[in-house]
Amino acid sequence: MKFLFVLGSNYKLSLAELDAFLKSPQYKGRIIDYSSNVAIVEFEELDSKKYYVNELETLQYYLGGTQKIAKAFDFIDLYSLKNAFPLKISNFNEVKRERKKIKSILDKNLDLIFPTIDNKNIFFAVSIYPNLFNDKYYREVLVKHFLPFLNKSISKSLKKKNANKAIYFKYPEKNINSGNLNPIFPHHVIQYELLEQNRAEIIFGITEEGCYLARTFTVDDPNFKRKIDEKRPFKEFKSSIPPKLAVMMLNFLNIFENRHKSKILDIFVGNGDIALFALIEDFQVYGIDEDEKNIENTIKNIQWLQNELELPTLTNLNERFQKISIEDLSTRFEKNFFDGIATKPNLGPFYKEKPYYSEAVELLQTKLEPLYEIIFRESYQILKPNGRLVLIAPSISVIDDKKDLRLNIQNIATNNDFIKIPLINTDRIVNKSNRELQFRKNKLYSILDAKKGQIIKRKLYVFEKK
């Protein structure tokens, strides 16, 4: 049995996070195929469980970089798909023959997607996830021709199977005509109740290998994360990190069992970007900051969260969150006290324009390099053996050089007896032929998380105490 995972906007981070879970005993499995939008997964044991859907819902809850999880029912090889829907038709008989094959595949699988069709009112939405969204084949063929074909063919087949009604979700016509179309978002799945028995999102996830036909079983609830991020009483918009990134950082700590017994620390807690989600994810969370106001704000945010979600009240917040200088970490906490550390240090000033090379070098050498030296030195003292440090470091764009400037984080880590942990390993995730999707190295030890035009970009690393 195969499952299709719809990835977040940073597909490399999403793949890395998903693979981290697939290494754990509870969710043991492999990513057998992927694109920039989907990953195809085979589990070793999970799908043999009677209530495996409940397991998938739990997995979806924990994942920060996965939008949806769907069960794959069938597969259309790429050759057949492109012969049925070519960029330019040269052989009408071949197109007709291949489209008939696809209709047959659809017809066969509708009985599996909708267990009860007879005399039912059925509503469905088709979502096409291409290999790459910037692909001409997606804009010109999949959106303008394949999507209408699927809607009509599925609706017609359902009516032949004696459905009372077979209505499909209609995308805006202007988006279809322009080829600029996004599949329905998770909140649409929730809004249109597409997880119910006679309502479904049918996904067509395309990779270099072909097209996977799947039905969505569970989705992320973005409104839940957004509410926590935006409605909390205190937030610093300039320095905060997105909720999904905070969740992914927690997952890279490699703690998947007994989280309620695991002590984790954010050493630059700010207003609680990571701490709030660590609490939701059931960790024993601690935080420090040099700014007393940040500590006060984090505690108030956590109290708000406990009240909002009706969580058990933490009575020792003033012990868990304290004003402590980073240099004093090892004197304020016992040796080997924490199971993991996840943090985003201050990455430097908020540049409105790119700095010059010399200015950026000075920032790195005089402020950031000494700071990261202290982070690794102090973290080593308070982490348990094999405990992980997940952190973000800056990648700075400058006016007078094409390349970004970065710290040699891995060298600093090695000097402090940490080993680097690969986020992606091609021994587990097979590389692709498309250059845009290729991993340039067999092992990726860092992944960039940035928006277009961002001057100081976030680069995520994972290290483990020897």
C-alpha positions as CSV (number, residue, x, y, z in Angstrom):
1,M,0.0,0.0,0.0
2,K,1.3,3.4,-0.9
3,F,0.5,6.8,0.5
4,L,0.8,10.3,-1.0
5,F,2.0,13.2,1.2
6,V,1.4,16.7,-0.1
7,L,4.5,18.7,0.8
8,G,4.8,22.3,2.0
9,S,6.3,25.1,0.0
10,N,9.9,24.2,1.0
11,Y,9.7,20.6,-0.3
12,K,13.3,19.8,0.8
13,L,12.6,20.6,4.4
14,S,9.3,18.7,4.1
15,L,11.0,15.6,2.7
16,A,13.7,15.8,5.4
17,E,11.1,16.1,8.2
18,L,9.0,13.2,6.8
19,D,12.1,11.0,6.4
20,A,13.0,11.7,10.1
21,F,9.6,10.2,11.1
22,L,10.0,7.3,8.7
23,K,13.2,6.3,10.5
24,S,11.3,6.0,13.8
25,P,10.0,2.6,15.0
26,Q,6.4,3.8,15.1
27,Y,6.2,5.1,11.5
28,K,9.0,3.0,9.9
29,G,9.0,3.3,6.1
30,R,10.6,4.8,3.0
31,I,10.0,7.7,0.5
32,I,10.0,5.8,-2.8
33,D,9.2,8.7,-5.1
34,Y,8.8,12.4,-4.9
35,S,8.4,15.7,-6.8
36,S,8.4,19.3,-5.6
37,N,4.9,18.8,-4.4
38,V,4.3,15.2,-3.3
39,A,6.1,12.3,-1.7
40,I,5.1,8.7,-2.1
41,V,5.6,6.6,1.0
42,E,5.5,2.9,1.8
43,F,5.3,1.9,5.4
44,E,6.7,-1.3,6.8
45,E,3.9,-2.0,9.3
46,L,1.6,1.0,9.8
47,D,-0.8,0.2,7.0
48,S,-1.3,-3.4,8.3
49,K,-3.0,-2.0,11.4
50,K,-6.8,-2.1,11.6
51,Y,-7.1,1.5,12.4
52,Y,-4.2,2.8,10.3
53,V,-6.1,6.0,9.4
54,N,-6.0,7.0,13.1
55,E,-2.2,6.6,12.9
56,L,-2.1,8.8,9.8
57,E,-4.1,11.5,11.6
58,T,-1.6,11.4,14.5
59,L,1.3,11.7,12.0
60,Q,-0.4,14.6,10.2
61,Y,-0.8,16.3,13.6
62,Y,2.9,16.1,14.3
63,L,4.2,17.0,10.9
64,G,4.9,20.7,10.2
65,G,5.8,20.4,6.5
66,T,3.0,18.1,5.2
67,Q,-0.3,19.6,4.1
68,K,-2.3,16.4,3.3
69,I,-2.0,12.6,3.5
70,A,-3.8,10.5,0.9
71,K,-4.1,6.8,0.1
72,A,-2.8,6.0,-3.4
73,F,-5.1,3.6,-5.3
74,D,-3.5,3.4,-8.7
75,F,-0.8,4.7,-11.0
76,I,-0.7,6.0,-14.6
77,D,2.8,5.8,-16.1
78,L,4.2,9.1,-17.5
79,Y,4.3,7.7,-21.1
80,S,0.6,6.9,-21.1
81,L,-0.3,10.3,-19.5
82,K,1.7,12.3,-22.1
83,N,0.3,10.2,-25.0
84,A,-3.2,10.8,-23.7
85,F,-2.5,14.5,-23.1
86,P,0.4,15.7,-25.3
87,L,1.6,19.2,-25.6
88,K,0.7,19.0,-29.2
89,I,-1.6,16.4,-30.7
90,S,-0.1,14.6,-33.7
91,N,-1.9,11.2,-33.5
92,F,-5.6,11.5,-32.6
93,N,-6.1,7.7,-32.5
94,E,-3.4,7.3,-30.0
95,V,-4.8,10.1,-27.8
96,K,-8.2,8.5,-28.0
97,R,-6.8,5.1,-27.1
98,E,-4.8,6.3,-24.1
99,R,-7.6,8.4,-22.7
100,K,-9.8,5.4,-22.8
101,K,-7.3,3.5,-20.7
102,I,-7.3,6.4,-18.2
103,K,-11.1,6.4,-18.1
104,S,-11.0,2.7,-17.3
105,I,-8.5,3.3,-14.4
106,L,-10.8,6.0,-13.0
107,D,-13.9,3.8,-13.3
108,K,-12.2,0.9,-11.5
109,N,-11.0,3.0,-8.6
110,L,-14.1,5.0,-7.9
111,D,-15.7,2.0,-6.2
112,L,-12.7,2.0,-3.8
113,I,-12.7,5.8,-3.3
114,F,-16.5,5.8,-2.7
115,P,-17.5,2.5,-1.1
116,T,-21.2,3.4,-1.4
117,I,-22.2,5.1,-4.7
118,D,-25.7,3.7,-5.4
119,N,-28.4,6.4,-4.9
120,K,-25.9,8.7,-3.1
121,N,-25.3,12.4,-3.5
122,I,-21.5,12.6,-4.2
123,F,-19.3,15.7,-4.2
124,F,-15.7,15.6,-5.2
125,A,-12.8,18.0,-5.9
126,V,-9.9,17.1,-8.2
127,S,-6.4,18.4,-7.3
128,I,-3.5,18.0,-9.6
129,Y,0.0,18.3,-8.1
130,P,2.6,18.5,-10.9
131,N,6.2,17.6,-10.8
132,L,6.9,21.4,-10.8
133,F,4.4,24.2,-10.8
134,N,6.5,26.2,-13.3
135,D,6.3,23.4,-15.9
136,K,4.7,24.4,-19.2
137,Y,3.1,21.0,-19.4
138,Y,1.2,21.8,-16.1
139,R,0.0,25.2,-17.3
140,E,-0.9,24.3,-20.9
141,V,-2.1,20.7,-20.7
142,L,-2.8,19.5,-17.2
143,V,-4.8,22.5,-16.1
144,K,-6.5,23.3,-19.4
145,H,-7.2,19.8,-20.6
146,F,-6.5,17.0,-18.1
147,L,-8.5,18.7,-15.3
148,P,-11.8,19.2,-17.3
149,F,-11.4,15.6,-18.6
150,L,-11.1,14.2,-15.1
151,N,-14.1,16.2,-13.8
152,K,-16.3,15.1,-16.6
153,S,-15.1,11.5,-16.7
154,I,-15.4,11.0,-12.9
155,S,-18.9,12.6,-12.8
156,K,-20.1,10.6,-15.8
157,S,-18.7,7.3,-14.3
158,L,-20.4,8.0,-10.9
159,K,-23.7,8.6,-12.6
160,K,-23.3,5.3,-14.5
161,K,-22.8,3.6,-11.2
162,N,-26.2,5.0,-10.1
163,A,-25.1,7.9,-8.0
164,N,-28.1,10.3,-7.4
165,K,-25.9,13.3,-8.0
166,A,-22.2,13.6,-8.9
167,I,-21.1,17.2,-8.5
168,Y,-17.5,18.4,-8.7
169,F,-15.7,21.5,-7.3
170,K,-15.3,24.2,-9.9
171,Y,-12.1,26.2,-10.0
172,P,-12.3,29.8,-11.2
173,E,-12.5,29.9,-15.0
174,K,-9.9,32.6,-15.2
175,N,-7.3,30.5,-13.4
176,I,-7.9,27.6,-15.7
177,N,-7.7,29.7,-18.8
178,S,-4.4,31.3,-17.6
179,G,-3.0,27.9,-16.5
180,N,-2.2,29.6,-13.1
181,L,-4.0,27.2,-10.8
182,N,-3.3,26.0,-7.3
183,P,-5.0,22.8,-6.1
184,I,-7.4,23.2,-3.3
185,F,-5.8,24.1,0.1
186,P,-6.2,22.1,3.3
187,H,-8.8,24.6,4.6
188,H,-10.9,23.9,1.5
189,V,-10.9,20.2,2.3
190,I,-12.2,21.1,5.8
191,Q,-14.7,23.7,4.5
192,Y,-16.2,21.4,1.9
193,E,-16.1,18.3,4.3
194,L,-14.1,16.3,1.8
195,L,-13.1,13.8,4.4
196,E,-16.6,12.5,4.7
197,Q,-17.8,9.2,3.1
198,N,-19.6,10.6,0.1
199,R,-17.4,13.6,-0.4
200,A,-13.7,13.4,-1.5
201,E,-10.7,15.2,-2.7
202,I,-9.2,13.1,-5.5
203,I,-5.5,13.8,-5.9
204,F,-3.4,13.3,-9.1
205,G,0.2,13.6,-7.9
206,I,2.7,13.7,-10.7
207,T,6.4,12.8,-10.5
208,E,9.0,11.9,-13.1
209,E,7.7,8.3,-13.0
210,G,4.1,9.0,-13.6
211,C,0.8,10.0,-12.0
212,Y,-0.5,8.6,-8.6
213,L,-4.3,8.5,-8.1
214,A,-5.1,9.0,-4.5
215,R,-7.9,10.1,-2.1
216,T,-7.2,12.5,0.8
217,F,-7.5,10.9,4.2
218,T,-6.3,13.7,6.5
219,V,-5.2,17.4,6.3
220,D,-3.3,19.9,8.3
221,D,-5.4,22.5,9.9
222,P,-3.6,25.8,9.0
223,N,-6.1,27.9,10.9
224,F,-5.1,26.2,14.2
225,K,-1.4,27.1,13.7
226,R,-2.3,30.6,12.4
227,K,-4.5,31.3,15.4
228,I,-1.7,30.5,17.8
229,D,0.8,32.5,15.8
230,E,-1.4,35.6,15.2
231,K,-3.8,35.7,18.2
232,R,-1.3,35.2,21.0
233,P,-1.0,38.4,23.1
234,F,2.7,39.1,22.3
235,K,4.6,38.7,19.1
236,E,7.6,40.3,17.4
237,F,6.9,40.0,13.7
238,K,10.4,40.9,12.4
239,S,12.2,38.2,14.4
240,S,9.6,35.4,14.6
241,I,9.7,32.2,12.7
242,P,6.7,30.6,11.0
243,P,4.7,28.0,13.0
244,K,5.4,25.2,10.5
245,L,9.2,25.8,10.8
246,A,9.0,25.8,14.6
247,V,7.2,22.4,14.5
248,M,9.7,21.0,12.0
249,M,12.6,22.1,14.2
250,L,11.1,20.2,17.1
251,N,10.7,17.1,15.0
252,F,14.4,17.2,13.9
253,L,15.2,16.7,17.6
254,N,14.5,13.0,16.8
255,I,12.3,12.5,19.9
256,F,9.2,10.6,18.8
257,E,8.3,8.6,21.9
258,N,7.7,9.7,25.5
259,R,7.7,13.4,24.6
260,H,6.0,14.2,27.8
261,K,9.1,13.0,29.6
262,S,11.6,14.9,27.4
263,K,13.0,18.2,28.5
264,I,13.8,20.6,25.7
265,L,15.2,24.1,25.7
266,D,15.0,27.2,23.5
267,I,18.0,29.3,24.4
268,F,16.7,32.4,22.6
269,V,13.0,32.0,23.5
270,G,11.9,35.5,22.3
271,N,8.1,35.6,22.6
272,G,7.8,31.8,22.5
273,D,7.7,30.9,18.8
274,I,9.1,27.5,19.4
275,A,8.1,27.1,23.1
276,L,4.3,27.4,22.3
277,F,4.4,24.6,19.8
278,A,6.7,22.5,22.0
279,L,4.0,22.6,24.6
280,I,1.3,21.6,22.1
281,E,3.6,18.7,20.9
282,D,3.7,17.5,24.5
283,F,7.3,18.3,25.4
284,Q,8.5,19.5,28.8
285,V,9.6,22.9,27.5
286,Y,12.1,25.4,29.0
287,G,13.3,28.7,27.7
288,I,15.8,31.4,28.5
289,D,16.5,34.9,27.1
290,E,18.7,37.8,28.0
291,D,15.7,40.1,27.8
292,E,13.4,40.1,30.8
293,K,10.6,41.4,28.7
294,N,10.8,38.5,26.4
295,I,10.5,36.1,29.3
296,E,7.4,37.9,30.6
297,N,5.8,37.9,27.2
298,T,6.5,34.1,26.7
299,I,5.0,33.3,30.1
300,K,1.9,35.4,29.2
301,N,1.7,33.7,25.8
302,I,1.8,30.2,27.4
303,Q,-0.8,31.1,29.9
304,W,-3.0,32.4,27.1
305,L,-2.4,29.1,25.2
306,Q,-3.2,26.9,28.2
307,N,-6.5,28.8,28.6
308,E,-7.3,28.8,24.9
309,L,-6.7,25.1,24.4
310,E,-7.8,24.1,28.0
311,L,-4.4,22.5,28.6
312,P,-3.3,21.4,32.1
313,T,-1.8,24.4,33.9
314,L,1.9,24.5,34.4
315,T,2.5,25.8,37.9
316,N,6.3,26.3,37.5
317,L,6.5,28.7,34.6
318,N,8.8,31.0,36.5
319,E,11.3,28.1,36.9
320,R,10.9,26.9,33.3
321,F,11.4,30.4,31.7
322,Q,14.1,32.6,33.1
323,K,16.2,35.6,32.2
324,I,19.7,33.9,31.8
325,S,22.6,35.0,29.7
326,I,23.8,32.4,27.1
327,E,27.3,32.4,28.7
328,D,25.8,31.2,32.0
329,L,23.8,28.2,30.7
330,S,26.1,25.5,32.1
331,T,26.2,27.2,35.5
332,R,22.4,27.4,35.8
333,F,21.4,24.0,34.6
334,E,22.7,20.6,35.6
335,K,25.0,18.7,33.3
336,N,23.2,16.4,30.8
337,F,19.9,17.9,31.8
338,F,18.2,18.4,28.4
339,D,17.1,15.9,25.8
340,G,17.2,18.5,23.0
341,I,17.7,22.1,22.2
342,A,15.9,23.9,19.4
343,T,16.5,27.6,18.8
344,K,16.8,30.6,16.5
345,P,19.5,33.0,17.6
346,N,19.4,36.7,16.7
347,L,20.6,36.6,13.1
348,G,21.8,40.2,13.0
349,P,20.2,43.6,12.0
350,F,17.1,43.8,9.8
351,Y,18.6,45.1,6.6
352,K,16.4,47.1,4.3
353,E,19.1,47.0,1.6
354,K,21.9,44.5,1.0
355,P,25.0,45.3,3.0
356,Y,28.5,45.5,1.4
357,Y,30.7,42.4,1.7
358,S,33.0,44.1,4.3
359,E,30.0,45.1,6.5
360,A,28.7,41.5,6.4
361,V,32.1,40.0,7.2
362,E,32.4,42.3,10.2
363,L,29.0,41.2,11.5
364,L,29.9,37.5,11.1
365,Q,33.4,37.8,12.6
366,T,32.8,40.2,15.5
367,K,29.2,39.2,16.6
368,L,27.8,36.1,15.1
369,E,30.8,33.7,15.2
370,P,31.6,34.4,18.9
371,L,27.8,33.9,19.6
372,Y,27.6,30.5,17.9
373,E,30.9,29.4,19.6
374,I,29.2,30.1,23.0
375,I,26.0,28.3,21.8
376,F,27.8,25.1,21.0
377,R,30.1,25.2,24.0
378,E,27.3,25.8,26.5
379,S,24.9,23.4,24.8
380,Y,27.3,20.6,25.0
381,Q,27.4,20.9,28.8
382,I,23.7,20.7,29.4
383,L,22.6,18.2,26.6
384,K,22.4,14.5,27.3
385,P,24.7,12.2,25.3
386,N,23.3,11.9,21.7
387,G,21.0,14.9,22.4
388,R,20.4,17.1,19.4
389,L,20.9,20.8,18.8
390,V,18.6,22.1,16.0
391,L,19.3,25.7,15.1
392,I,19.2,28.3,12.4
393,A,22.2,30.3,11.1
394,P,22.2,33.3,8.7
395,S,23.0,33.3,5.0
396,I,23.6,37.0,4.1
397,S,23.1,38.4,0.6
398,V,25.6,41.3,-0.2
399,I,25.8,44.0,-2.8
400,D,29.3,43.2,-4.1
401,D,29.3,39.4,-4.3
402,K,27.1,36.9,-6.0
403,K,27.5,34.4,-3.2
404,D,25.9,34.7,0.2
405,L,28.1,35.0,3.2
406,R,27.8,32.3,5.8
407,L,29.4,31.1,9.0
408,N,31.3,27.9,9.0
409,I,28.8,26.4,11.5
410,Q,29.9,22.8,10.9
411,N,33.5,23.7,11.9
412,I,32.3,25.4,15.1
413,A,30.2,22.4,15.9
414,T,33.1,19.9,15.3
415,N,35.4,22.0,17.5
416,N,32.8,21.6,20.3
417,D,32.4,17.8,20.0
418,F,29.2,17.8,18.0
419,I,28.6,15.7,14.9
420,K,26.6,16.9,11.9
421,I,23.4,15.1,11.1
422,P,22.3,14.9,7.4
423,L,18.8,16.2,6.8
424,I,18.6,14.4,3.5
425,N,20.5,11.2,2.6
426,T,20.2,9.9,-1.0
427,D,20.7,6.4,0.4
428,R,17.1,6.8,1.7
429,I,15.6,9.2,-0.9
430,V,16.5,8.4,-4.5
431,N,17.7,11.4,-6.4
432,K,15.9,12.8,-9.5
433,S,17.0,13.4,-13.0
434,N,15.4,16.9,-13.2
435,R,18.1,19.4,-12.2
436,E,15.6,21.5,-10.3
437,L,14.7,18.6,-8.1
438,Q,18.2,17.1,-7.7
439,F,20.0,17.1,-4.4
440,R,23.5,18.4,-5.3
441,K,25.2,16.2,-2.7
442,N,24.5,12.7,-1.4
443,K,24.0,14.1,2.0
444,L,22.5,17.5,2.8
445,Y,23.6,18.9,6.1
446,S,21.7,22.1,5.9
447,I,18.6,23.4,4.1
448,L,17.8,27.0,3.3
449,D,14.4,28.5,4.3
450,A,13.9,31.9,2.7
451,K,11.6,34.0,0.6
452,K,12.6,35.5,-2.7
453,G,14.6,38.7,-2.2
454,Q,15.2,38.1,1.5
455,I,18.6,39.6,2.6
456,I,19.2,37.5,5.7
457,K,18.0,34.0,5.0
458,R,17.5,31.2,7.5
459,K,19.7,28.1,7.1
460,L,18.7,25.1,9.3
461,Y,21.2,22.7,10.8
462,V,21.0,19.6,13.0
463,F,23.9,18.5,15.3
464,E,24.2,15.7,17.8
465,K,26.3,15.6,21.0
466,K,29.0,12.9,20.8
